[in-house]
């Protein structure tokens, strides 16, 4: 069984994979080119080599394991036409992103950004506008592994945690869940809205003018999913009006965020450069998923994190 891996693992990690029964070929994703000695591979473990190689030229390719959770960079049509299994890193980044969500909620209601600005100016001024988190309602749009891990960490704050997903199915650590059709009924209940749903054609600009019109004044917003789930122009308008009191944004419609984007200058916005997923444990967790799946594959067992290509996640 021949496997192409496009990012560098430690030597002992590669040896563990080879002991499973794989012939491992390493090519750096940044320098990857199609050649005869990799055309007969059975599987690819990668992030995004698809702008360098055409997977339709790999007649034996049966499975692609992504190091990412998102799949918007993947040539879905080719994968479907070649009947290739696609698995992702779902859950691999859930804990650091969940911690980031809790951090930003607290930073916003405790006015941390403002205190840092005062510190830089050596200004000693008490702020009496700080809020408590207890008793507030936190709404998640998307109730997958990231949202579940965040909800788990928010439970001790004695908050009401509600979620929206495609069907309204129950989700762990959520007090209530609703279907996406109920979004207009749910968002007015929320003091905080966390965008944590996968990006698909159906969720493109899900947070549009009509949804924002139902949000109550003074809502806090966090986005750790994809920038294009929110209509950014509408978000900016609602930040200016104060309907969205503050926003913590890790993702944007255009990345890197252009220097002329007004979000940079807004005092009620916290910006990070698509960084919430980062952790010293990333490589370990990514390898654990890869190893577990490669072990299952060689043994003919069902893989974990199989992507539903019709749903897009």
HELIX and SHEET records of a PDB file:
HELIX    1   1 UNK A   11  UNK A   19  1                                   9    
HELIX    2   2 UNK A   29  UNK A   31  5                                   3    
HELIX    3   3 UNK A   36  UNK A   38  5                                   3    
HELIX    4   4 UNK A   55  UNK A   57  5                                   3    
HELIX    5   5 UNK A   76  UNK A   81  1                                   6    
HELIX    6   6 UNK A   94  UNK A  109  1                                  16    
HELIX    7   7 UNK A  112  UNK A  121  1                                  10    
HELIX    8   8 UNK A  145  UNK A  154  1                                  10    
HELIX    9   9 UNK A  155  UNK A  157  5                                   3    
HELIX   10  10 UNK A  180  UNK A  182  5                                   3    
HELIX   11  11 UNK A  183  UNK A  186  1                                   4    
HELIX   12  12 UNK A  187  UNK A  189  5                                   3    
HELIX   13  13 UNK A  209  UNK A  212  1                                   4    
HELIX   14  14 UNK A  227  UNK A  229  5                                   3    
HELIX   15  15 UNK A  232  UNK A  241  1                                  10    
HELIX   16  16 UNK A  262  UNK A  265  5                                   4    
HELIX   17  17 UNK A  282  UNK A  298  1                                  17    
SHEET    1   A 5 UNK A  23  UNK A  26  0                                        
SHEET    2   A 5 UNK A   2  UNK A   5  1                                        
SHEET    3   A 5 UNK A  43  UNK A  46  1                                        
SHEET    4   A 5 UNK A  63  UNK A  66  1                                        
SHEET    5   A 5 UNK A  85  UNK A  87  1                                        
SHEET    1   B 7 UNK A 176  UNK A 179  0                                        
SHEET    2   B 7 UNK A 160  UNK A 165  1                                        
SHEET    3   B 7 UNK A 137  UNK A 141  1                                        
SHEET    4   B 7 UNK A 192  UNK A 195  1                                        
SHEET    5   B 7 UNK A 219  UNK A 223  1                                        
SHEET    6   B 7 UNK A 244  UNK A 249  1                                        
SHEET    7   B 7 UNK A 269  UNK A 271  1                                        
END                                                                             
